[in-house]
Amino acid sequence: MLRGVAETYAQDPGKIGRNVKALGDALTRLSQGNPGEAVTVGALNAVADRLVREVDPFLGGINGAPKFPQPGIFDLLWRAHLRTGRTDLRDAVTTTLTHMANGGIYDHLAGGFARYSTDEQWLVPHFEKMLYDNAQLVALMTQVWQGTRDPLLEVRVRETVGWLLNEMKVPGGAFGATLDADSEGEEGRYYVWTKAEVDRLLGDDAALFCAHYDVTELGNWEGHTILNRRTPLAPGSAEENRLAHARARLLKARALRIRPGWDDKVLADWNGLMIAALARAGFVFEQPGWIEAAIDAYRHVVTSLGHTGPDGLDRLYHSGRGGRARHAGLLEDYANMGKAALTLHEITGDVAFLDQAVRWTNTLDRHFWDEADGGYYTTADDVGDLLVRPRNAHDNAVPAGNGTQLGNLTRLWLLTGQDRYRARADTAMSAFSGELGRNFFPLSTFLNMAEMLLNGVHVVLLGEGDDLELFNAVLRNRSRPTLVVSRLAPEQNLPEPHPAAGMAMVNGQATAYVCQEMRCSLPVTTPEALADLLAASASGP
């Protein structure tokens, strides 16, 4: 191929020039986006109605093989269920998560999801484990668990976080990128079993384990067995306890095998996804250690990949390994780390996280914003190594940076009351909303954050101690992805011009306000009253 290119370049350079121009023009058109009117709730519901028809009603996931997790799409369907109450939307999400959580795509011994399934049954994965997949799935399973209390989802979140903290942490606290699919030159060798191995290792428990995890003499993949759960989970039962003991024995035996390779470089964007998911799950499942791990990872990224640019703005590198940071940060790096900072601020109340999110947003507005058409470019204006600066709102394996940053701008507006964030969010939404008429399949993150802009609700909590914990219980017990929370100590206050600025505790009691569209409720001092306010705000303005 290279010889052919060289020959054409030597004999017909004009042809090469024409092709270069055509490719450049095409890339330029792709970066121009498709502006339109503001997204409406009706449009969001229409997209959900169209997407749910693509879901396999029996096994979940988007119809056909291979099957990827597609967490952004199922987040969109879950949000639409919360808005409309439609059970078909709920079932599309719960069916998908149940089959994934029981399938071979999940590592039933150590936790964590593989990258995708090569078949429709979620049985045979590409065995590589990616940080970004697991981050998005932890976030989605946590959100859905809040609405269903499905014990399977809680178990899978806990196991996946266990895998993350046991196998993916690098020195300093951040998380590595991937675990390879191959070991000893074979894909999946580390993860699969024969019945003879299981019988030898488990003894009297082998028959029970084989019945629950599809272990047979012939196997289910190339003469081996990929473990997958064939029976419902029964938490706390004697049988389930025996299975847990059996899994632990197999995991101990598996640890003696040659492990797959570990890509331990730290990527700012993937870490941002996981930090936000881990912190949120830590709050919901009352695991303060998870929140501390998220904070450690955040600090590692900030200290190892953050630096000050020549203009004094906070900049990020994209990746780091072994003390060396490389490559100028991309939109997704700033957006995902900004999301992580805002999530930590909401959960801890520490204003330092909010301040950092503001500084990264200032960098995006200065170096990434498209002044002509709105929205953010993927690369900064002072990085000159691309022919064309991409600019779109399309999700790929990771959420689109423009979608994530739309959510960040909305949260900053709700948390601070500053209209400049709302104005920029409105412009960013309009910059890409015309894509809905062309191809909405890759726009899930953008549309989910557009819903946040339309229906965001800000809960302001003032106080400390057990009374405030009662309010936290209300927030844990509701699946409300459009909620934003401020936690203020008795002596703290929100700044002007936020409508809750100056509002105080009532009679020294922990107090809550609920604000929507920059209008705030009267103060309430009981969890029951807060629950009523949240229920009243659920339909949006």
N, C-alpha and C positions, 0 to 999 in steps of 0.2 A: 504493500500500500504506500509506504513512504517513497519507494522508488517511482511509483506511478505519479505521486504528487510532484516529486522533483522533476520528472520528465515533462509534465504538463507546465510547470512553472517556467522551465527553461524554453519550451517550444511555443507556448501560447500564454504569455503572462497577462494578456488582456482578459482572457477567460477567468484567470484567478482573481483579477481585480473586480470583474463583474460579480463573481460569486461572493467575494468579501463584502461588496456593497449590498448585495441582496440579503446576506445574512445580517449585516449590521442594521439594515432597514427593518428587517423582521424583528430583531431584538428590540429595536427602538419602539416599534408598535406594541410589542408585548409590555414594555415598561410604561406605556402611556395610560394604562388602566381604562376604565369605562365609567365616567361620572354619571350620576343620576340624582333622583330625588331622595329624600331621607327615607330610610327603611321604616316600615310600619309593622305593628303587631300582626296585622292581617297577612302581610307578605311573609313574615316568619312562620306563621301557621300554614300558609300555602306550601312553603318549602318543606316543612315537616311532613305534610300530607303526601307530597311527591316522594320524599326520601323513604318513608316507611314502606312504600310499595316495593322497594328494592331489597328489603330485609327478608332473609330466609325465615319463614314463620315457624319452622320446626327446630332448626339448629342455630338460628341467630346468625349475625354477621350479614354482610352484603352478599347476595346470592352468587353462587359459583365459587370456583377455586382458581387461584389460592385465595385464602381469607386473611385479611389483615385486621387488626383490632379496630381501627377507625374510631378512636375514642371521641374525636371532635364531632362526628356525625351522631353518635349515640348520646353525647351530651346535648346536642341540639334537640334530639327526639325526647329526651328526658325533660328538658325545659318546656317543650311544647306540651307534654303530658301535664306538667305542673300548671301551666296556664289554662289548659282546656279541660282537664280531667279525662281525656280520652284514654281508654284502657288499651287500645291497640298500640298506641305509642309507648305506654308503659311496658306492655308485654314484649315489644320489640327489643327494648333495652334489657329487661330482666332475663329474657330467654338467651340473648347474646352473652351476657355476663355469666349466667349459670353454665352454659355449655363451654365457654372458654375456661371458667374456673375449674370445671371437672375434666377438661380435655387434656390431650397430650401436649398442647401448647403451654401448659402450666407445669412447672417442676414440682411434683408432689412431695418431694423429699426435702428440698432446701428452700422452696418458694421462688417466686419470680416467673415472669412470662417470657417465652421466646418471641422472636420477631414476627413471625406469621405462621399460618398453617398451610401446608401444601395441598390439603384436601378440604372438602366441605365439612367434614365431621370434627374439625379442630383436633385431629388425632396426631398427624405427622407434621411436626414443626420444622422450620429451619431453626436449628437449635441455638442460634446466636441469641444472647440476651442483651438488649439495648437499654441504657439508662432512660432514654426519652420515652420508650414504650411504657416501661414500668411506672414512671412518674405520672404519665397521663392516666394510666389504669388505676393507680392508687387514688388519684383525685376523683375519677369517675365512680369507682366503687364506693368511696367514702360518701359522695353526694347521694348516690342511689340508696346506700344503706340508711342514710338519715330519713329517707322516705318509705323504706320497706322493712327495716330491721331484719333483713335476711341474714341469718347467722353464717351462711356460706360466705357472703361478702366480707363480713367482719374477720372471719378466719383467714381469708385470702389476703386481706390488707395486712393483718398482723404478720402472716408468714412472709409476705413480700417485703415488708419493712425489715423483718429479721434477716432475710437474704441480703438486702441492701446494706445493712449495718455490719453484717458478718463478712461479706465478700467484696463489697464495692468501695469501701472507704479507703482513701489514700492517706498517707501521713500528712497531718494538718487538718483533716476533717472533711474535705470535699470528696466527691465521688468520681470514680473512674467511668470510662465511657461504655465499654462493652466487655462481655465474655464471649470468646469465639465459639463457633459451632463445632470445630474439629478438635480432636485430640488423637495422638498417635496416627495422624494422617487420615482419619476417618470421621465423617460427620456423625455426630450423635453417639459415638462410642462411649463417651463418659456417662451418658444418661440412660442407656437401654440395658435390659436384663434378659436372662433366660430363666425358664421355670426351674431348671436345676439349681441355678445360683440362689434363687429365692427360697426354694425348699431347704437347701443346705444352711442358709443363714437364719431362717426363721423357725425351722423345726415345727413345733406344734401349732404355731400361729400362721404357718404358710398357707394352709387351705383357706383360712378366713381372709388373709390378705389377697390371695390370688382371685378369690371370688369378687372382692370389692374393687380390684385394680386391674382386671382384664388380663391376668397373667395365665397363659396357656402354653402347652407343649410346642405348638406351632408358632406362637407369637403373633403379633399383629403388624410387624414391619420387618421384612427381610430376615425372618427367622428369629427375631428378637421381639421383646415386648417394650413398647413405650407405655409407661404407667399412665393410666387414666381412670378416673373414678366412675364406676358403673352403678353405684347405689347412692341414695341421698345421705347427706351429712346428718348425723344424730349427735350433736354436741353433748358431752357429759355422760353419755351412755357407757356401760362397761365395754361394749363391743368397740366403740370409738376410741376408748382409752387403749385397748389392745392394738388397734390399728396405729395409733400414734406411737406406741412403743415399737411396733414393727418398722414403721418408717424411720425412726431414729436409728435402729440397728442397720437398716439398709444404707442410710446416709453415712454412718460411720464406716461401713465397708466401702462405700463409693469414694470416700475421702482418700483411700489408699490407691486409687487409680491415678493415672497421669491426667492432670487437670487440663482443661482447655486453656488456651492463651488468654491473658487479661490485658486489654488495652487500658492502661491506667492514666492516660492523659486526662486532664481536667478541662472540660469544655464549658465556657461560661453559660451558653444558652441551655444546654442540657441540665447543668446543675441548677440553674434558675427554675426550670420546670420541677425538678425533684424537691428542691428546698420548699417551694410553695406547697406542693402536694404533701410533703412530710409534715410540715408545720400544721397544715389544716387537719390532717389525719390525727396528729398528736392532740389537737384541741378536741376534736370530735370524740375520740376514743379515750380521752383523759390519760394521755401518756406524755407526761412532761419530759421524759427522756428523749422522745422523738423531737419535741420542740427544741431542746438543747442541741440535738444533733443537727437540726436544720440551721440553727444559729451558727454552730461551728463551721458547717459547710459554707454558709454565707460569708463569714469572716475570712475563711480561707480564700474564696474567690476574690473578695475585695482586696485583700492584702497581696495576693500573688498575681492577679491579673489586672488590678486597678492601677492607674497612674494619672498624673496631672498633665494635660496637654499644654502646648506652648501658649494657648490663649487662657490658661487657668481653669478650663473646664475639666470635669472628671471624665476620664476615658477608660476603656476596657480593652484588653487583648482578648482574642477569641479563645486561645488554648494555652495550656501550660503543662510542663512535665519536667520533673527533676530540677525544679528551681528556675527553669527557663520559660519565659512567656513569649508567645509568638503570634503574629498575624493581627492586623487591626480589627477591632471589634466590629461586628455586623449589627444590623438592626435587631435581629433576634437575641443577640447577647444582651443588649441594653434593655429590650422589652421584657425578656424573661427574668433577668435579674431585678428589673424594676418591679415586676409582679411579685417576685420573692420578697423584696423589701417591703412592699405594701402589705403582703400577707402577714409577715412577721410584726409589722406595726399594728395591724388590727388585733393580732392575738396577744401580743405582749403589752401594747400601749406605749412602747418605747418610741419617742418622737425621732430618735436618730435614724431609724429605718425610713420613716417618712421623708426626712430631710435628704437622705441619699437617693430615694426615688425621684425627688424633685430635681436633684442635681443631674441625674442621668437623663431625665426628660429634657432639661435645659440643653444637654449635649445633643440629643436627638433633634431638638427644634433648631439648633444652630447649624449642625453639620449634615443632617439627613433629610430635613423637610423639603418638599417640593413647593417652592414659593408660587409657581405658576398654576399648578393643578391640585395641590393638596396631597396629603399622604406622605409617607416616608420612603426614601430610597433604601435599598438593602445595604449600600455602602456609603461611607462618609464622603463629603465633597473634597476632602484633602487626601483621599486615597486614590491614586491614579492608575491602578493596575488592571482595569477592566475597559473594554471597548465601549460598553454601554452600562450605565448604572441601572440594575433591575429595580422595578417598583411594581408591586402587586399585592393582593390580599389573599393569595392562594395558599392553603395548607399543603404541605408535603408530608413527609414522615413526622415532622414537628409542626406545631401551629404557626400560622403566618405571623410575622412580626407586626405587620400593620393591624391585624386583628387583635393581637395581645396588647399592643400599645393603645389601641382604641379603648380597651378595658382599663388600662392604667390611667389614661386621661380622664375617663369617667370617674374612677375611684378618687383621683386627686380632686376633681371638682366637688364630689360629694363630701370628701373629708375636710376640704379647706374652704369651700364656698366661693372660690375664685373663678370668676366668669371666663377668664382666659382659657382655662382648661376645657370648659364646656364649649366654647367657641371653636377651639382647635379640634375637639372630638366631633363636633357637627361637620366641620370641613372634611375631616378624615373619613367619616362615614359617607358623605356625599361623593367623595373622590372615587369610590369603588362600587357604590350601590348599583350602578348601571349594569354590573356584571350579572346581577340576578336574572336579567333577561337573556343572558347568553349561556352561562354555565355556573350554576350555584353549587354543584357537588363539592368543589374544593373550598367553599367559603364558610365552612361551619364556624370556625373561631371568630371570624369577622361578624357573622350573624349573631352568635352568642353574645358577643360584646356589644353589638348594636342593641340587643335586648336590655343589657345593663344600662345603656344610655337612656333607653325608653322608660324602663321600670325600676331603676335603681332605688333602693331604700337604705337610708342611713340610720343606724341605731347608735345613739350616744348613751354610754353608760358612765355614771359618776359614782364613785365610792370605792370601797375596798372590803375585803373579808368575806365572810360567809354570805352576807346579803347579796353581794355582787355575784357570788357563785350561783345563787338561785337564778339570776338572770342568764348566766352562762348556760345553765341547763336548758333553758327555753331555746336558746340559739342552737345548742347541740341537737335538739330533738326535732328540728325542722329542716327539710331540704329546701333551702331558699338561695339559689346561686346568685341572686341579684342583691343580696344583703352586703352592706359595708358597715364596719363597726369601728367606733372610736371608744377607747377605754381611758377614762380620765380619773386621776386621783382627786381627792376632795379639793386640793388647792389648785388644780389645773383648770384650764378653760380652753375652749376653742377660740381661735383668733377671728377677728373681724375679717371679712364681712359675712361669715357663716351665720345663718339665722339662729343657731343654738349658742352663739357667743354670748357670754354673760349669764347663761342659765346655770342654776345651781342645784345642789341637793335639797331635798325637802325634809325639814326637821331632822337633819343629820342622818337621814336614811339613804341607803343606796337608791339611786334614782335613774330612770331611763326616759329618754325622749326618742321618738321615731319621726324622722324627717323624710319628706319626699318632694321632689321638685322645689327644693329650698323653702319648704313650709314645714314647720315642726309642730308636733302634738303638744298637748299639755303634759306635764311631768306625771310619771306613774312610779309607784314604789313597791309594787308586788309583781311577782312573775306572772300571775294570772292576767293582770292588766296589760303587761307587755305582750303576752300571747294574743290577747284580743286586738291590740293595736297592729300586730303583725298580720293577723288574719284579715283585718280591714284593709291593709295595704296590699294584699296579695294580688288584687286585680289590676293594680297600677293606676295611674292618673287617668 
